Structure formats: structure tokens, C-alpha cells
Amino acid sequence: MKDLNQLLLNFDYQQNFKDDDFYVSKSNSHVFEMLKQWPKWEKNFLNISGNKNSGKSHLINIFLKRYKGIKLDSKDLNNEKLKEIKIFENIILEDLDTNVDEKLLYTIFNIIDQDNKYLIITSIKPIVEIKFNLEDLKSRTQNCLLMNIEKPDDDLMFALILKNLSDRQITLDKKLIDYIIKRIERSYDKIFDFIYKIDRISLKKKKSIDFKIINEALENQSE
């Protein structure tokens, strides 16, 4: 886990999915450690759930750099993709929801079993809460290891705010970041949205971000 003081002094996050770019906190450490333990899992099926922008794709990219595999978006699943996955040990299926072809997904579960491969599925809701129609598929999903990325704790919120500010080449005093953390919703989406909002207000007013700009953004959070 990165030290926050180090982050403040030398924060150089880029959108390049390196291990040291992923901030490990209480909210996500259990998922991070589980992926590091591959292939010593109790089951060959892992479901990582979490809200949008919670870091699921980032974790998957770290995993694939270490262990290799194929990554597919669930909405792109088709018979041609089924042929491709047979040469890989690790199959990643991202953004699973009810729009997936259920028969093809069931076939993937069977391939994993027959060939002793590994399947990682990411989704917003845990896979056992997704309303599938195919009964055999419902039964299969019950056999997944379930890992959920929780709401961001204070440390993670600080790191995510700092990362978003850095991406926009904005520097803020720590007391301003702490002020934001205490006042915005504990949500990954809201963090990204709020930084966008204060940046937009700052550019419009041609002023550096200060308490007044932050408070103006807070007053208009429902917009």
C-alpha cells in the first residue's frame, strides 16, 4: 500500500495500468491479494463486483500483465470468441449483465471445467444477483468465488482525488482535499464527477481552486 505522504510528494499516476499505480486500501485489498494468489484458488471461477470506476478493469490489467490470458467484453461474446479462448488458460469476461448470450456464457463455464482453465468475471452486481433465465447457468454462477470492491475508504478517496487532480495537472493543498472528502458522497463515480466539476468552475472563473469554488460545486452537486 502506498504511503499518502509519498503520494503527496511524488504523485505521478498515468493511465498506464502499472502495479504501483493501483492504490491498495481496505476497500480493495482482499481482491488485490486474491488475484496475486492465482492459481492457488479454491475454485476456477472468480467474480469481481463493484461500482463503476471502482478499479475492476485496472486490477484485471495488472493480472493479465503477470499471468497472461484473454479479455473479452461480455456484450461482444459470440461463437468466434469461443474458438479464441481455447488457447488461453485465463479467460476474463468484463462488464457482465443480463444482455449477455446466456447459452454462450454457460458454454464458457463448461470449457473452464473440462480444460481446467480459469474464468474471471467482472460485474457491477455480484453474479449471483444477476437475473439469468437459463436455469443451468444460474446453477453454475453459484459456484463462483465472490469478491466485492467496497465503497472507498478515506485513504482511497484521497488517492483517487489526488490521481484525478494529477491527470488534470492540478495541485491542491491537502486541507482542501480533506475538506472535499468530508463533504462528497462516498462513491467512485461521485469522486470523478466532483473533480470534473471543480475543474470546470475553476476554468470558467479563471481562478485556482479554493474553498469558494469547492463550496459552489457542492451546492450544485445535484446538477
C-alpha positions in Angstrom: 0.0 0.0 0.0 1.4 3.4 -0.9 2.1 5.9 1.8 0.0 9.0 1.4 2.9 11.3 2.2 4.8 9.7 -0.7 1.8 10.3 -2.9 1.7 13.9 -2.0 5.4 14.4 -2.6 5.7 12.3 -5.8 2.4 11.7 -7.4 3.0 10.6 -11.0 0.0 8.4 -11.8 -0.5 7.9 -15.6 -3.3 5.9 -17.4 -0.8 3.0 -18.0 -2.0 0.3 -15.5 1.2 -0.4 -13.6 1.1 -2.2 -10.3 2.3 0.8 -8.4 -0.4 2.9 -9.9 -3.1 0.9 -8.2 -3.7 2.2 -4.7 -4.4 -0.7 -2.3 -6.7 0.1 0.7 -9.1 -1.6 3.0 -11.8 -1.2 0.2 -10.0 -3.4 -2.4 -7.0 -5.2 -0.7 -8.9 -8.5 -0.5 -9.4 -8.5 -4.2 -5.9 -7.5 -4.9 -4.5 -10.3 -2.8 -6.8 -12.9 -4.3 -5.5 -12.1 -7.8 -1.9 -12.4 -6.6 -2.6 -15.9 -5.2 -3.5 -17.3 -8.6 -3.6 -20.2 -9.4 -4.0 -21.3 -5.8 -7.7 -20.6 -5.7 -10.3 -22.8 -4.1 -12.4 -22.7 -7.4 -11.6 -21.9 -11.0 -14.4 -19.2 -11.2 -13.9 -15.8 -9.7 -16.4 -12.9 -9.8 -15.2 -9.4 -9.0 -18.0 -7.0 -8.5 -18.0 -3.3 -7.8 -19.4 0.0 -8.9 -18.3 1.8 -12.0 -14.8 3.3 -11.7 -14.0 1.1 -8.6 -10.9 -0.3 -10.3 -12.1 -3.6 -11.7 -10.5 -3.1 -15.1 -7.3 -1.8 -13.5 -7.0 -4.9 -11.4 -7.7 -7.1 -14.5 -4.9 -5.3 -16.5 -2.5 -5.9 -13.6 -3.4 -9.6 -13.5 -3.0 -10.0 -17.3 0.4 -8.5 -17.2 1.5 -11.0 -14.6 -0.3 -14.2 -15.8 -1.5 -13.6 -19.4 -4.8 -14.5 -20.8 -7.6 -13.2 -23.0 -10.0 -10.4 -22.1 -13.5 -10.1 -23.6 -16.3 -7.7 -23.1 -19.5 -9.6 -22.3 -21.5 -7.8 -24.9 -19.0 -9.0 -27.6 -19.3 -12.7 -26.7 -20.0 -14.8 -29.8 -19.1 -18.2 -31.3 -15.9 -16.8 -32.9 -14.7 -15.6 -29.5 -15.4 -19.1 -28.1 -12.8 -20.5 -30.5 -10.3 -17.9 -29.4 -10.5 -18.7 -25.7 -9.5 -22.3 -26.1 -5.8 -21.5 -26.4 -5.7 -19.4 -23.2 -5.5 -20.6 -19.6 -7.1 -17.4 -18.1 -10.3 -16.0 -19.6 -11.6 -12.6 -18.5 -15.1 -11.6 -19.1 -15.8 -7.9 -18.3 -18.9 -6.0 -17.5 -21.3 -8.9 -17.2 -25.0 -8.1 -17.2 -28.3 -9.6 -18.4 -27.5 -8.6 -22.0 -25.0 -11.5 -22.3 -25.8 -14.5 -24.5 -26.6 -16.9 -21.7 -26.0 -20.1 -23.7 -22.5 -18.9 -24.7 -21.7 -18.0 -21.1 -22.9 -21.4 -20.0 -20.6 -22.9 -22.6 -17.6 -21.0 -21.3 -18.3 -22.3 -17.8 -18.2 -25.8 -19.3 -15.0 -25.2 -21.1 -13.4 -23.9 -17.9 -14.4 -27.1 -16.1 -13.4 -29.5 -18.9 -10.0 -28.0 -19.6 -9.1 -26.9 -16.1 -8.9 -23.2 -17.1 -9.7 -20.1 -15.0 -12.5 -17.6 -15.5 -12.6 -14.1 -14.0 -15.9 -12.2 -14.5 -16.3 -8.6 -13.6 -19.7 -7.0 -13.0 -21.4 -4.2 -11.1 -23.6 -6.6 -9.1 -22.4 -9.9 -7.7 -23.1 -12.6 -10.4 -25.4 -14.4 -8.1 -27.7 -11.4 -8.0 -27.9 -11.1 -11.8 -31.3 -12.4 -13.1 -30.4 -15.0 -15.7 -33.2 -17.0 -17.5 -31.2 -20.2 -18.1 -31.5 -22.4 -15.1 -28.3 -24.3 -15.7 -26.4 -21.0 -15.9 -27.9 -19.9 -12.6 -26.6 -23.1 -11.0 -23.2 -22.5 -12.5 -22.9 -19.0 -11.1 -23.4 -20.3 -7.6 -20.0 -22.0 -7.9 -18.1 -18.7 -8.3 -15.7 -17.2 -5.7 -17.3 -13.8 -4.9 -15.2 -10.7 -4.3 -16.7 -7.3 -4.0 -14.8 -4.0 -4.2 -16.3 -1.9 -1.4 -17.1 1.8 -1.2 -13.9 3.9 -1.0 -12.5 4.5 2.5 -10.8 7.8 3.3 -7.3 6.7 2.2 -8.6 5.5 -1.1 -10.7 8.6 -1.6 -7.7 10.8 -1.0 -5.6 8.8 -3.5 -8.4 8.9 -6.2 -8.9 12.6 -5.8 -5.1 13.1 -6.0 -4.9 10.9 -9.1 -7.7 12.8 -10.9 -6.2 16.2 -10.0 -2.8 15.0 -11.2 -4.4 13.8 -14.5 -5.7 17.3 -15.0 -2.3 18.8 -13.9 -4.0 20.4 -10.9 -2.3 20.8 -7.5 -4.4 21.2 -4.3 -3.4 21.7 -0.7 -4.0 18.7 1.5 -6.5 20.7 3.6 -8.7 21.3 0.5 -8.7 17.6 -0.4 -9.6 16.7 3.2 -12.4 19.2 3.0 -13.7 17.5 -0.2 -13.5 14.0 1.3 -15.7 15.0 4.3 -18.4 16.5 2.1 -18.9 14.4 -1.0 -20.7 11.1 -1.4 -18.5 8.0 -0.8 -18.8 6.9 -4.4 -16.2 6.3 -7.1 -18.4 8.0 -9.7 -19.0 11.0 -7.5 -15.3 11.5 -6.9 -14.6 11.6 -10.7 -17.7 13.9 -11.3 -16.8 16.3 -8.5 -13.2 16.8 -9.7 -14.5 17.4 -13.2 -17.0 20.0 -11.7 -14.4 22.0 -9.7 -12.1 22.0 -12.7 -14.8 23.3 -14.9 -15.8 26.1 -12.4 -12.1 27.0 -12.0 -11.5 27.3 -15.7 -14.7 29.3 -16.2 -13.8 31.8 -13.4 -10.1 31.7 -14.4 -9.2 31.2 -10.8 -7.3 28.5 -8.9 -9.5 26.0 -6.9 -10.2 27.3 -3.4 -12.8 26.8 -0.7 -15.3 29.1 -2.6 -15.1 27.0 -5.8 -15.4 23.8 -3.9 -18.4 25.1 -2.0 -20.0 26.2 -5.2 -19.6 22.7 -6.7 -21.0 21.2 -3.5 -24.1 23.4 -3.8 -24.7 22.2 -7.3 -24.0 18.5 -6.8 -27.5 17.6 -8.0 -26.9 19.2 -11.4 
